[in-house]
Amino acid sequence: MIDWLYRYPPLYPGILLKRYKRFFVDVQLTSGEIVTAHCPNTGPMTGVSTPLSAVQLSKSDNPNRKLAYTLELIQVHDNEPTWVGVNTVLPNRVVKLALAKYLFPELGEYSQIKGEVVYGLDNKSRVDFFLTGSGEERPIYLEVKNTTFSDGRLALFPDTETTRGQKHLRELMALLPLTRAVMLYFINRSDCTEFSPGDRTDPVYGKLLRQAIALGLEVLPCRFDISPEGIRYLGLAKLKI
């Protein structure tokens, strides 16, 4: 029996016709109907938004919603046919489920999981998860980054310049060494076995990540298997810095 971390609702297969204005995709369903779906991904989706790719959509039962369908998965053929999760809302939900099951032994012991805790140089940022224990263990600030960009079997983050991501690294560095700071890269595809910063797309981010690691930032490049049935955890990718 497969140990799913997350199960998708019934999905509707189709073919991607085009993506536009970041938040919209036109998809031809297997029935032949062409629908406009919400694209819950603000990034460029480099390499994972090719027209005529197979996709999977979820459908809302809310009659007041403007777009009933949401883009969930896109199939790529970089290594072998692989489903890629493109809904950026899901990684944090899945990580929360994984934390509750203590699937990341690298984090050690913790007893409380809090989300969206205010932190940072100006106290205006929110870390994705704040983990604390009952003993003398240092608290953990854990940030999650959705990762879909790849070069062969090498997963890369980011896929474009990210000043927000750079800020997060600076803020996590400022926490060290009094607390533990962890960057969890949610590799939203199963065909990548290694991870590196995307130096070509954002050299500043890559430089900051290496500086942060030297100061004690912990990096968890987590591999996930994505399918129309659901999401399961595969373990860590090899970190190449």
Secondary structure, DSSP 8 states (H G I E B T S, - for coil): ----SEE----EEEEEEEEETTTEEEEEETTS-EEEEE----S--TTS--TT-EEEEEE---TT-S--EEEEEEEE-SSSSEEEE--TTHHHHHHHHHHHTT--GGG----EEEEEEEESTTS-EEEEEEEE-SSS---EEEEEEEE-EEETTEEEE-SS--HHHHHHHHHHHHHTTTSEEEEEEEE-SSS--EEEE-TTT-HHHHHHHHHHHHHT-EEEEEEEEE-SSEEEEEEE-EE--
